[in-house]
Amino acid sequence: MYTNKTTQFYDLVIFGAKGDLTKRKLLPALYKLEKKKKIFKNTRIIGIGRANWNNSEYSKIVKENLLNFLDCSLDENIWKLFKSKLFFYNLDINNTSCFKQLKKILDTDSNITIYYFAMPPNTFEIICKGLGDSHLNNKNTRIVIEKPIGDSLKSAKIINKKISKYFKESQIFRIDHYLGKETTLNLLSLRFANSIFFNNWDNKVIDHVQITVSEKVGIEGRWKYFEKTGQMKDMVQNHLLQLLTIITMSPPNNLEANSIRDEKVKVLNSLRLINNNNVNINTVRGQYSSGIVQGVKVNSYLNEDGVKKNSRTETFVSIRTHIDNSRWEGVPFYLRTGKRLPIKCSKIVIFFKKTPINLFNNSFINIPENKLTIRLEPNEGIDLQIINKIPDLQSEYLLDKVKLNFDYIHTFPKNSLSDAYERLLLESMIGNQSLFVRHDEVEASWKWIDSITNSWSSTNQTPILYKAGTWGPGEISDMIINQDKRYWDNF
Ligand SMILES: NC(=O)c1ccc[n+]([C@@H]2O[C@H](COP(=O)([O-])OP(=O)(O)OC[C@H]3O[C@@H](n4cnc5c(N)ncnc54)[C@H](OP(=O)(O)O)[C@@H]3O)[C@@H](O)[C@H]2O)c1
């Protein structure tokens, strides 16, 4: 599935060449692909924006960006190669005649052409129209678009429909950068290449699943975006639901994009709706107050620059949900994500059911469950908690929990983990859509999210304050400990 076939001529056209995403993510990822010899030599990387730069001014800006944002040093020989691929084209997307000019420098009949929209979502339609009206949308062209795809089912449908007037689904690559993480990719091999997991992945053996995506940072000046969006739409609708679908989908027929995406959509459509009647018991919304995160005193959300003093935007969400199909009947899934939590981490923990009998009652009354922890970041790897006899000469069995641990650094010391954007840019060049989100996935996830956010509004649920540097409002313990007699896996 991941063979590199980048032997074709292609042009990568980046709308938003001056923007934050391009500077921080796309350019460093492209430079690293160059370093790894993954970019075909005749490739052109064409930055598009309203600046009046010529190619050499643009190269200078790119070099400055790389020096600022690369996490490795800039090698002058690689830079020379990379620089030879850089071009800048001045274009205001509101000026339709510019697209006709763009046609003069592109050759979409012969070259694969990828248009990367590192632009605000409200510009997607006008770019598509500009490209379409200038016949720059033939079968050799692809568009890569960034989240968020809308902020509700209704707006997502509108965006999908507008784009689909100009590009077929097979040409549309919707990014969720979690899908480009090596550790997310490994979920498929973990589940479907290991018989121990392949054969033991349902409600007969799994008790429950926890998915945590925690951030240490606050909103980092992004209040304009975040005030309107909140943690639910910023993180759950995309990253957490993507992880949930990959961890719970049934085996796809093969590794083709649509086989995988068909299975993911089935999960999304089987998610039990959370509505006015059950939103209070199945969700907790939080907002951080001031506190200390890893020794540093930080402000409350309400005191962040730009945030309204009476803002009801949530910075933390925890959800208990169920998947109503035969594989997962009765298994709760607990999701939580928030800002200003004690550490930055993304992990999935699978709790297996306990043994039906305890033969070791004399020495260990309450034998813990086996637990599979998938560390997406940091300390990328997987560990399995098992119960082991403590070696000694006593006739009684003394038991303890131990971990079978795999981590990437020790097992694959020569293979550094690629950045998600490296992978996703490469896959868009190759034309493999399995790491990109299909229109019906986006819509099914918004449908489920809308039901929760609408219920929050209609039941007037306000976010509960939690101290920055803690694991969210105390109420999340009520859901998992008091109601379900389980516990959060807090490291
Ligand atoms: N930044 C991130 O880390 C991040 C993460 C995930 C998703 N995203 C998504 O990525 C997209 C871009 O985000 P960003 O943070 O990079 O935004 P940004 O910094 O505001 O950059 C947006 C770019 O749009 C260009 N632009 C706006 N109007 C234009 C017009 N009429 N003609 C030509 N260019 C125009 C701007 O060009 P000028 O310089 O000419 O004004 C600018 O380069 C958004 O959809 C965002 O939601 C970003």
The ligand as an SDF file (V2000), in Angstrom:
LIG
                    3D

 48 52  0  0  0  0  0  0  0  0999 V2000
   -1.7410   26.4550   11.2030 N   0  0  0  0  0  0  0  0  0  0  0  0
   -1.9010   25.1980   11.5480 C   0  0  0  0  0  0  0  0  0  0  0  0
   -1.0900   24.5790   12.2610 O   0  0  0  0  0  0  0  0  0  0  0  0
   -3.1120   24.4400   11.0810 C   0  0  0  0  0  0  0  0  0  0  0  0
   -3.3840   23.1800   11.6330 C   0  0  0  0  0  0  0  0  0  0  0  0
   -4.4800   22.4500   11.1630 C   0  0  0  0  0  0  0  0  0  0  0  0
   -5.2690   22.9990   10.1690 C   0  0  0  0  0  0  0  0  0  0  0  0
   -5.0000   24.2370    9.6460 N   0  0  0  0  0  0  0  0  0  0  0  0
   -5.8490   24.7340    8.5490 C   0  0  0  0  0  0  0  0  0  0  0  0
   -5.0040   25.1140    7.4620 O   0  0  0  0  0  0  0  0  0  0  0  0
   -5.5550   26.2150    6.7680 C   0  0  0  0  0  0  0  0  0  0  0  0
   -4.5550   27.3500    6.7500 C   0  0  0  0  0  0  0  0  0  0  0  0
   -4.2780   27.7510    8.0810 O   0  0  0  0  0  0  0  0  0  0  0  0
   -3.1150   28.7680    8.4750 P   0  0  0  0  0  0  0  0  0  0  0  0
   -3.0160   28.7310    9.9330 O   0  0  0  0  0  0  0  0  0  0  0  0
   -1.9110   28.5300    7.6710 O   0  0  0  0  0  0  0  0  0  0  0  0
   -3.7800   30.1730    8.0170 O   0  0  0  0  0  0  0  0  0  0  0  0
   -3.0640   31.5630    7.8140 P   0  0  0  0  0  0  0  0  0  0  0  0
   -1.7760   31.6340    8.5210 O   0  0  0  0  0  0  0  0  0  0  0  0
   -4.0940   32.5930    8.1010 O   0  0  0  0  0  0  0  0  0  0  0  0
   -2.7400   31.5850    6.2530 O   0  0  0  0  0  0  0  0  0  0  0  0
   -3.7460   31.6340    5.3100 C   0  0  0  0  0  0  0  0  0  0  0  0
   -3.1780   31.9700    3.9400 C   0  0  0  0  0  0  0  0  0  0  0  0
   -4.2990   32.3030    3.1210 O   0  0  0  0  0  0  0  0  0  0  0  0
   -3.8650   33.2670    2.1930 C   0  0  0  0  0  0  0  0  0  0  0  0
   -4.9900   34.0200    1.6490 N   0  0  0  0  0  0  0  0  0  0  0  0
   -6.0710   34.5030    2.2980 C   0  0  0  0  0  0  0  0  0  0  0  0
   -6.8700   35.1430    1.4170 N   0  0  0  0  0  0  0  0  0  0  0  0
   -6.2620   35.0570    0.1750 C   0  0  0  0  0  0  0  0  0  0  0  0
   -6.5820   35.5210   -1.1310 C   0  0  0  0  0  0  0  0  0  0  0  0
   -7.6780   36.2620   -1.3820 N   0  0  0  0  0  0  0  0  0  0  0  0
   -5.7630   35.2130   -2.1550 N   0  0  0  0  0  0  0  0  0  0  0  0
   -4.6330   34.5000   -1.9390 C   0  0  0  0  0  0  0  0  0  0  0  0
   -4.2580   34.0530   -0.7260 N   0  0  0  0  0  0  0  0  0  0  0  0
   -5.0600   34.3490    0.3110 C   0  0  0  0  0  0  0  0  0  0  0  0
   -2.9710   34.1510    2.9820 C   0  0  0  0  0  0  0  0  0  0  0  0
   -2.1540   34.7450    2.0300 O   0  0  0  0  0  0  0  0  0  0  0  0
   -1.6290   36.2230    2.1530 P   0  0  0  0  0  0  0  0  0  0  0  0
   -0.3400   36.0550    2.8450 O   0  0  0  0  0  0  0  0  0  0  0  0
   -1.5010   36.6650    0.7500 O   0  0  0  0  0  0  0  0  0  0  0  0
   -2.6120   37.0000    2.9710 O   0  0  0  0  0  0  0  0  0  0  0  0
   -2.2420   33.1820    3.8950 C   0  0  0  0  0  0  0  0  0  0  0  0
   -1.0380   32.7660    3.3170 O   0  0  0  0  0  0  0  0  0  0  0  0
   -6.8510   26.5380    7.4770 C   0  0  0  0  0  0  0  0  0  0  0  0
   -7.8750   25.8240    6.8320 O   0  0  0  0  0  0  0  0  0  0  0  0
   -6.6390   25.9870    8.8840 C   0  0  0  0  0  0  0  0  0  0  0  0
   -7.8490   25.6750    9.5030 O   0  0  0  0  0  0  0  0  0  0  0  0
   -3.9370   24.9590   10.0790 C   0  0  0  0  0  0  0  0  0  0  0  0
  1  2  1  0
  2  3  2  0
  2  4  1  0
  4  5  1  0
  4 48  2  0
  5  6  2  0
  6  7  1  0
  7  8  2  0
  8  9  1  0
  8 48  1  0
  9 10  1  0
  9 46  1  0
 10 11  1  0
 11 12  1  0
 11 44  1  0
 12 13  1  0
 13 14  1  0
 14 15  2  0
 14 16  1  0
 14 17  1  0
 17 18  1  0
 18 19  2  0
 18 20  1  0
 18 21  1  0
 21 22  1  0
 22 23  1  0
 23 24  1  0
 23 42  1  0
 24 25  1  0
 25 26  1  0
 25 36  1  0
 26 27  1  0
 26 35  1  0
 27 28  2  0
 28 29  1  0
 29 30  1  0
 29 35  2  0
 30 31  1  0
 30 32  2  0
 32 33  1  0
 33 34  2  0
 34 35  1  0
 36 37  1  0
 36 42  1  0
 37 38  1  0
 38 39  2  0
 38 40  1  0
 38 41  1  0
 42 43  1  0
 44 45  1  0
 44 46  1  0
 46 47  1  0
M  CHG  2   8   1  16  -1
M  END
$$$$
